[in-house]
Amino acid sequence: MALIEDLLMKGYLDENLEEKVESATADYLIRILTYIAKSDGEISPEERDYIINYIESFDMNESEETWLFAQYDYGRFHEYNIETIISLKNSINKLLDKKNLDFKILYHLISLCLINNEELNDPQAEIIKDFINVFKLDPNTCDEVYDKVLKEKNKKAKNNKNKKTDELDECYKILDLDKNCTKEDLKKQYAYMTKSYHPDKYNKEEIPPEVRKELEDTYKKINLAYDKLREIL
C-alpha cells in the first residue's frame, strides 16, 4: 500500500533539497489520515491497521517510523485544520516528479473514509473537499476515484462472502451433514465422529505414522468444522 512510493525512489527528490521535504510530506499525510479516521469520534481497529500498514510501507529506519507514529498521535489529539493540506501541497510542489501523486493520495484518503462505511460522513467530506480544492483537482476525475474505491470495496466484500460460503460448505462435507440440518443434528453427528476419530481409539495401536497423522488431521478438522457451524445454527 505504498501511497507515495514515487517519493521513495531514487531520483525523485531534487538532490539539492533537504531530506526534510520527503519527511514533511509523509508527516502531513499521516496527520490527514488520522483526522479522517477519528472523524466519527473514534478510530476503529480497521482504520488504525490501515494507517499502520501505510506507515510501515515506507522504506524507513526505526527512528523514522517512530517519528511517523508520533504524527499519528499528533493527529489523534489535535483538531483538523485545512492548513495541514496546504502544507502537504507546498511540500509536494517541491518534488521533481509527482506522478499523479495527488490522485494517489486521494484514492487512499477515500479508501480510509469508506473502510467501515458506504459513504463519507460530514467531517470526512469536508476534508476531502478541502483536499480537492487545495490541489485543484478535476471533480469528474475525483468522482471516478470515489467510484473505483467503492467498486473495489464491494468486490472484496463479495469475495469474502463467497469464501465464507465455500468454507461452510466444506464444514458440512467434513461432518457429512445436510445444509438443512438442525443444531441437534450437528451435536449428534459431532459426538459420533469425535468418538470415532478420537486419539484414544488408536494411540495404543501399532499403526503407520502416516495413517496416525491422517487420523489426527481429520480429528482436528472435525472440531474446527463443528465450531464454525455451531456459530451459525
C-alpha positions as a LaTeX table, in Angstrom:
\begin{tabular}{lrrr}
\hline
Residue & $x$ (\AA) & $y$ (\AA) & $z$ (\AA) \\
\hline
Met1 & 0.00 & 0.00 & 0.00 \\
Ala2 & 2.89 & 2.36 & $-0.74$ \\
Leu3 & 0.87 & 5.54 & $-1.06$ \\
Ile4 & 3.79 & 7.72 & $-2.06$ \\
Glu5 & 6.24 & 5.17 & $-3.38$ \\
Asp6 & 7.33 & 7.69 & $-6.02$ \\
Leu7 & 8.89 & 9.83 & $-3.31$ \\
Leu8 & 10.99 & 6.96 & $-2.07$ \\
Met9 & 12.55 & 6.03 & $-5.40$ \\
Lys10 & 15.99 & 7.31 & $-6.16$ \\
Gly11 & 15.99 & 10.48 & $-8.23$ \\
Tyr12 & 12.51 & 11.64 & $-7.34$ \\
Leu13 & 13.79 & 14.30 & $-4.97$ \\
Asp14 & 15.97 & 17.18 & $-6.03$ \\
Glu15 & 19.39 & 16.25 & $-4.69$ \\
Asn16 & 19.85 & 19.88 & $-3.64$ \\
Leu17 & 16.77 & 19.77 & $-1.43$ \\
Glu18 & 16.99 & 18.67 & 2.17 \\
Glu19 & 15.56 & 15.28 & 3.11 \\
Lys20 & 13.03 & 17.05 & 5.28 \\
Val21 & 10.87 & 17.65 & 2.18 \\
Glu22 & 10.14 & 13.93 & 1.87 \\
Ser23 & 9.72 & 13.57 & 5.60 \\
Ala24 & 7.34 & 16.51 & 5.83 \\
Thr25 & 5.19 & 15.07 & 3.04 \\
Ala26 & 4.78 & 11.83 & 4.97 \\
Asp27 & 4.15 & 13.74 & 8.21 \\
Tyr28 & 1.24 & 15.70 & 6.78 \\
Leu29 & $-0.25$ & 12.61 & 5.13 \\
Ile30 & $-0.24$ & 10.67 & 8.39 \\
Arg31 & $-1.95$ & 13.55 & 10.16 \\
Ile32 & $-4.64$ & 13.85 & 7.48 \\
Leu33 & $-5.29$ & 10.11 & 7.52 \\
Thr34 & $-5.65$ & 10.25 & 11.30 \\
Tyr35 & $-8.08$ & 13.19 & 11.11 \\
Ile36 & $-10.20$ & 11.16 & 8.69 \\
Ala37 & $-10.09$ & 8.04 & 10.88 \\
Lys38 & $-11.20$ & 9.85 & 14.04 \\
Ser39 & $-13.86$ & 11.93 & 12.29 \\
Asp40 & $-16.71$ & 9.91 & 13.82 \\
Gly41 & $-15.31$ & 10.21 & 17.33 \\
Glu42 & $-13.10$ & 7.15 & 17.45 \\
Ile43 & $-10.53$ & 5.25 & 15.40 \\
Ser44 & $-11.66$ & 1.71 & 14.63 \\
Pro45 & $-9.19$ & $-1.21$ & 14.63 \\
Glu46 & $-9.53$ & $-1.44$ & 10.83 \\
Glu47 & $-8.73$ & 2.25 & 10.42 \\
Arg48 & $-5.77$ & 2.02 & 12.76 \\
Asp49 & $-4.41$ & $-1.01$ & 10.88 \\
Tyr50 & $-4.77$ & 0.89 & 7.60 \\
Ile51 & $-2.67$ & 3.77 & 8.91 \\
Ile52 & $-0.09$ & 1.46 & 10.50 \\
Asn53 & 0.28 & $-0.51$ & 7.26 \\
Tyr54 & 0.76 & 2.78 & 5.45 \\
Ile55 & 3.49 & 3.88 & 7.85 \\
Glu56 & 5.25 & 0.53 & 7.52 \\
Ser57 & 5.11 & 0.74 & 3.73 \\
Phe58 & 7.84 & 3.38 & 3.80 \\
Asp59 & 11.44 & 2.29 & 3.47 \\
Met60 & 12.44 & 3.95 & 6.73 \\
Asn61 & 14.58 & 3.09 & 9.69 \\
Glu62 & 13.20 & 2.57 & 13.17 \\
Ser63 & 13.65 & 6.15 & 14.33 \\
Glu64 & 11.92 & 7.49 & 11.20 \\
Glu65 & 9.00 & 5.12 & 11.68 \\
Thr66 & 8.77 & 6.21 & 15.30 \\
Trp67 & 8.54 & 9.79 & 14.10 \\
Leu68 & 5.65 & 8.91 & 11.80 \\
Phe69 & 3.84 & 7.18 & 14.65 \\
Ala70 & 4.30 & 10.43 & 16.56 \\
Gln71 & 2.44 & 12.19 & 13.73 \\
Tyr72 & $-0.36$ & 9.67 & 14.18 \\
Asp73 & $-0.56$ & 10.64 & 17.86 \\
Tyr74 & $-0.46$ & 14.30 & 16.89 \\
Gly75 & $-3.50$ & 13.80 & 14.67 \\
Arg76 & $-5.32$ & 11.94 & 17.43 \\
Phe77 & $-5.01$ & 14.80 & 19.90 \\
His78 & $-5.39$ & 17.79 & 17.58 \\
Glu79 & $-8.30$ & 19.04 & 15.54 \\
Tyr80 & $-8.30$ & 19.09 & 11.76 \\
Asn81 & $-7.20$ & 22.30 & 10.07 \\
Ile82 & $-7.02$ & 22.96 & 6.34 \\
Glu83 & $-3.50$ & 24.30 & 6.88 \\
Thr84 & $-2.32$ & 20.67 & 7.07 \\
Ile85 & $-3.48$ & 20.07 & 3.49 \\
Ile86 & $-1.96$ & 23.36 & 2.34 \\
Ser87 & 1.35 & 22.35 & 3.94 \\
Leu88 & 1.11 & 18.96 & 2.22 \\
Lys89 & 0.55 & 20.69 & $-1.13$ \\
Asn90 & 3.52 & 23.01 & $-0.59$ \\
Ser91 & 5.71 & 20.04 & 0.31 \\
Ile92 & 4.69 & 18.06 & $-2.78$ \\
Asn93 & 5.27 & 21.11 & $-5.01$ \\
Lys94 & 8.97 & 20.85 & $-4.16$ \\
Leu95 & 9.21 & 17.36 & $-5.58$ \\
Leu96 & 10.63 & 16.86 & $-9.05$ \\
Asp97 & 8.33 & 14.07 & $-10.23$ \\
Lys98 & 4.82 & 13.96 & $-8.77$ \\
Lys99 & 3.48 & 11.09 & $-10.94$ \\
Asn100 & $-0.20$ & 11.85 & $-10.26$ \\
Leu101 & 0.61 & 11.80 & $-6.57$ \\
Asp102 & $-2.39$ & 13.97 & $-5.77$ \\
Phe103 & $-4.83$ & 11.36 & $-7.10$ \\
Lys104 & $-2.91$ & 8.51 & $-5.44$ \\
Ile105 & $-3.29$ & 10.30 & $-2.14$ \\
Leu106 & $-6.97$ & 10.99 & $-2.80$ \\
Tyr107 & $-7.51$ & 7.28 & $-3.51$ \\
His108 & $-6.14$ & 6.31 & $-0.11$ \\
Leu109 & $-7.95$ & 9.08 & 1.72 \\
Ile110 & $-11.27$ & 7.90 & 0.28 \\
Ser111 & $-10.37$ & 4.25 & 0.93 \\
Leu112 & $-9.91$ & 5.08 & 4.60 \\
Cys113 & $-13.18$ & 7.03 & 4.64 \\
Leu114 & $-15.10$ & 4.03 & 3.30 \\
Ile115 & $-13.35$ & 1.30 & 5.22 \\
Asn116 & $-16.28$ & 0.93 & 7.63 \\
Asn117 & $-18.98$ & 2.89 & 5.78 \\
Glu118 & $-20.71$ & 3.13 & 2.42 \\
Glu119 & $-20.41$ & 6.91 & 2.23 \\
Leu120 & $-18.42$ & 9.78 & 3.72 \\
Asn121 & $-19.59$ & 11.38 & 6.96 \\
Asp122 & $-19.70$ & 15.18 & 7.16 \\
Pro123 & $-16.21$ & 15.74 & 8.68 \\
Gln124 & $-14.68$ & 13.36 & 6.14 \\
Ala125 & $-16.50$ & 15.10 & 3.28 \\
Glu126 & $-15.07$ & 18.41 & 4.50 \\
Ile127 & $-11.50$ & 17.07 & 4.48 \\
Ile128 & $-11.91$ & 15.51 & 1.03 \\
Lys129 & $-13.47$ & 18.72 & $-0.30$ \\
Asp130 & $-10.59$ & 20.79 & 1.09 \\
Phe131 & $-8.08$ & 18.39 & $-0.45$ \\
Ile132 & $-9.74$ & 18.64 & $-3.87$ \\
Asn133 & $-9.88$ & 22.44 & $-3.69$ \\
Val134 & $-6.32$ & 22.94 & $-2.44$ \\
Phe135 & $-4.89$ & 20.57 & $-5.05$ \\
Lys136 & $-7.23$ & 21.98 & $-7.73$ \\
Leu137 & $-8.32$ & 18.52 & $-8.87$ \\
Asp138 & $-10.84$ & 17.84 & $-11.61$ \\
Pro139 & $-14.21$ & 16.98 & $-9.95$ \\
Asn140 & $-15.09$ & 14.38 & $-12.58$ \\
Thr141 & $-11.81$ & 12.55 & $-12.07$ \\
Cys142 & $-12.37$ & 12.69 & $-8.31$ \\
Asp143 & $-15.76$ & 11.07 & $-8.80$ \\
Glu144 & $-14.06$ & 8.31 & $-10.78$ \\
Val145 & $-11.63$ & 7.75 & $-7.91$ \\
Tyr146 & $-14.54$ & 7.51 & $-5.46$ \\
Asp147 & $-16.38$ & 5.04 & $-7.69$ \\
Lys148 & $-13.22$ & 2.96 & $-8.07$ \\
Val149 & $-12.74$ & 2.71 & $-4.31$ \\
Leu150 & $-16.39$ & 1.78 & $-3.77$ \\
Lys151 & $-16.29$ & $-0.82$ & $-6.54$ \\
Glu152 & $-13.15$ & $-2.42$ & $-5.12$ \\
Lys153 & $-14.68$ & $-2.48$ & $-1.64$ \\
Asn154 & $-17.85$ & $-4.18$ & $-2.88$ \\
Lys155 & $-15.83$ & $-6.70$ & $-4.87$ \\
Lys156 & $-13.74$ & $-7.54$ & $-1.82$ \\
Ala157 & $-16.86$ & $-7.94$ & 0.31 \\
Lys158 & $-18.37$ & $-10.26$ & $-2.31$ \\
Asn159 & $-15.19$ & $-12.34$ & $-2.48$ \\
Asn160 & $-15.10$ & $-12.62$ & 1.30 \\
Lys161 & $-18.74$ & $-13.72$ & 1.32 \\
Asn162 & $-18.07$ & $-16.35$ & $-1.34$ \\
Lys163 & $-15.02$ & $-17.54$ & 0.56 \\
Lys164 & $-17.04$ & $-17.90$ & 3.75 \\
Thr165 & $-19.73$ & $-19.83$ & 1.86 \\
Asp166 & $-17.11$ & $-22.21$ & 0.47 \\
Glu167 & $-15.66$ & $-22.72$ & 3.95 \\
Leu168 & $-19.09$ & $-23.56$ & 5.37 \\
Asp169 & $-19.76$ & $-25.98$ & 2.51 \\
Glu170 & $-16.53$ & $-27.75$ & 3.39 \\
Cys171 & $-17.61$ & $-27.94$ & 7.06 \\
Tyr172 & $-20.87$ & $-29.66$ & 6.12 \\
Lys173 & $-18.89$ & $-32.06$ & 3.95 \\
Ile174 & $-16.42$ & $-32.90$ & 6.71 \\
Leu175 & $-19.21$ & $-33.66$ & 9.17 \\
Asp176 & $-21.31$ & $-35.41$ & 6.49 \\
Leu177 & $-24.29$ & $-33.16$ & 7.21 \\
Asp178 & $-27.02$ & $-31.67$ & 5.08 \\
Lys179 & $-27.23$ & $-27.86$ & 4.89 \\
Asn180 & $-30.74$ & $-28.04$ & 6.31 \\
Cys181 & $-29.58$ & $-29.83$ & 9.45 \\
Thr182 & $-30.57$ & $-28.58$ & 12.90 \\
Lys183 & $-28.36$ & $-27.69$ & 15.82 \\
Glu184 & $-29.36$ & $-31.00$ & 17.40 \\
Asp185 & $-28.30$ & $-32.86$ & 14.25 \\
Leu186 & $-24.94$ & $-31.11$ & 14.45 \\
Lys187 & $-24.39$ & $-32.08$ & 18.08 \\
Lys188 & $-25.27$ & $-35.75$ & 17.47 \\
Gln189 & $-23.04$ & $-36.03$ & 14.39 \\
Tyr190 & $-20.18$ & $-34.27$ & 16.14 \\
Ala191 & $-20.41$ & $-36.64$ & 19.12 \\
Tyr192 & $-20.45$ & $-39.64$ & 16.80 \\
Met193 & $-17.50$ & $-38.50$ & 14.67 \\
Thr194 & $-15.27$ & $-37.34$ & 17.53 \\
Lys195 & $-15.83$ & $-40.67$ & 19.22 \\
Ser196 & $-14.86$ & $-42.49$ & 16.03 \\
Tyr197 & $-11.74$ & $-40.40$ & 15.41 \\
His198 & $-10.67$ & $-39.65$ & 18.97 \\
Pro199 & $-6.92$ & $-40.28$ & 19.51 \\
Asp200 & $-7.69$ & $-42.68$ & 22.34 \\
Lys201 & $-9.13$ & $-45.03$ & 19.72 \\
Tyr202 & $-5.78$ & $-45.61$ & 18.03 \\
Asn203 & $-2.99$ & $-44.32$ & 20.28 \\
Lys204 & $-2.35$ & $-47.73$ & 21.71 \\
Glu205 & $-2.40$ & $-49.44$ & 18.35 \\
Glu206 & 0.62 & $-50.08$ & 16.18 \\
Ile207 & $-0.28$ & $-48.15$ & 13.05 \\
Pro208 & 1.94 & $-46.48$ & 10.42 \\
Pro209 & 2.91 & $-42.83$ & 11.22 \\
Glu210 & 1.27 & $-41.54$ & 8.04 \\
Val211 & $-2.04$ & $-43.17$ & 8.98 \\
Arg212 & $-1.83$ & $-41.80$ & 12.51 \\
Lys213 & $-1.21$ & $-38.30$ & 11.15 \\
Glu214 & $-4.16$ & $-38.57$ & 8.78 \\
Leu215 & $-6.43$ & $-39.58$ & 11.67 \\
Glu216 & $-5.14$ & $-36.72$ & 13.82 \\
Asp217 & $-5.71$ & $-34.21$ & 11.00 \\
Thr218 & $-9.24$ & $-35.50$ & 10.47 \\
Tyr219 & $-9.98$ & $-35.13$ & 14.18 \\
Lys220 & $-8.79$ & $-31.53$ & 14.09 \\
Lys221 & $-10.90$ & $-30.78$ & 11.01 \\
Ile222 & $-13.98$ & $-32.23$ & 12.69 \\
Asn223 & $-13.54$ & $-29.92$ & 15.66 \\
Leu224 & $-12.93$ & $-26.85$ & 13.50 \\
Ala225 & $-15.93$ & $-27.63$ & 11.33 \\
Tyr226 & $-18.13$ & $-28.08$ & 14.39 \\
Asp227 & $-17.04$ & $-24.74$ & 15.86 \\
Lys228 & $-17.83$ & $-22.87$ & 12.63 \\
Leu229 & $-21.25$ & $-24.48$ & 12.11 \\
Arg230 & $-22.19$ & $-24.04$ & 15.76 \\
Glu231 & $-21.87$ & $-20.27$ & 15.28 \\
Ile232 & $-24.49$ & $-20.14$ & 12.54 \\
Leu233 & $-27.01$ & $-22.76$ & 13.71 \\
\hline
\end{tabular}
